[in-house]
Amino acid sequence: MSNSELLAQLQQLSRAEKFQIIQFLTADLAKEEEISVVNKVAEIMGALHTSNGAAEQLMQFIETEQKRTQKV
């Protein structure tokens, strides 16, 4: 499946399904980066339902964790 086909299918998902996809991808990326985000992801995902700034929060958290793990 090409990226354009995948994106077209993702656009057809409900809002709740899109949040589930975001949560899955975030957890998967964190696992690849060896970042523990279990509690933080749940907190941010909850905020996504009520805040437009949650995506920015998530990106800031991931970037901070990446910098922290690179220093170790």
N, C-alpha and C positions, 0 to 999 in steps of 0.2 A: 504494500500500500504506500502510495506516495504521500509526502507531507501535505500537499494540497488536498488530497482525498481525506486524510486524517483530520485536518483542520475543518473541512466542510462537515464531517460527521460530528466533531466536537461542538460546532456551532448549533447543532440540532438538539443537543442535550438540554435537559432542564437545569435550572439554577442549582438545585441540590446536587445533581449529577456532576455539574462542573466543579462544585466545591469538593466532591469526592475525588475527582481526577486531580485537582490541585493538591489535596492532602496526600494522595498516593504518590504523585511525582515528587513532592517535597520530602516525604519520608524516604523514597528511593534514592534521591540525590544525597540526602543526609547520610544514608547508609553507605553510599559510595565514597563519601568524603569522611566517613567515620566520625560523624557528628551526632551526638545524642540530643535529639530534639523532641522526644516523646511528649513531655509536658508542655514545652514551648509551642509545638505545632498545634496541640489541642487548644491552647490559649489563643493563638493567632487565628486559627480557623473559626473559633467562636467570635472573635472580633470581626472577621470578614463579613459576617452577617449584618453587622451594625455599623461598620466603619469603612469609609472609602480609603482610609490611610493604612489599612491592615496589610495590603500588599507591600507597601513601602516598609512597614515594620518587619515583615517577613524577609525581605531582601536585606535589610540592615542586619537582622539577626544572623542570617546565613553568612554574610560577608564578615561579620565579627567573629563567628565561629571558625570560618576558614582561616582568618588571620591568626586566631588563637592556636589552632592546631598546627599551623605552619611554623610557629615559633617553638613548638615543643620538640 
